[in-house]
Amino acid sequence: MNNELRLDIDKDTAKGQYSNLAVISHTPTEFFIDFALVQPQAVAQVVARIITSPQHAKAFMRSLAENVRKYEDKFGPIAEIPGGQIMPEGPQA
């Protein structure tokens, strides 16, 4: 049995969307992650919204942490955001 996951991606989705801000909120059953683009003197524009289960949000968090560790092992430490800010959280239900 092959456990390899194959992904199909259309041309427009493969181009991706740049985001320099993520706002996270949740309900008892779902997490909402709004990826936004902040530009000087402009209102942040949401470029994508991901809605997922708490279980998938936790798995994503672990996977992202593991990939950041691998990145830093290969390329060196990632600089902190100036001012030590973390990404803002959205309203919680």
Secondary structure, 3 states (H helix, E strand, C coil): CCCCCCCCCCHHHHHCCCCCEEEEEECCCCEEEEEEECCCCCCCEEEEEEEECHHHHHHHHHHHHHHHHHHHHHHCCCCCCHHHCCCCECCCC
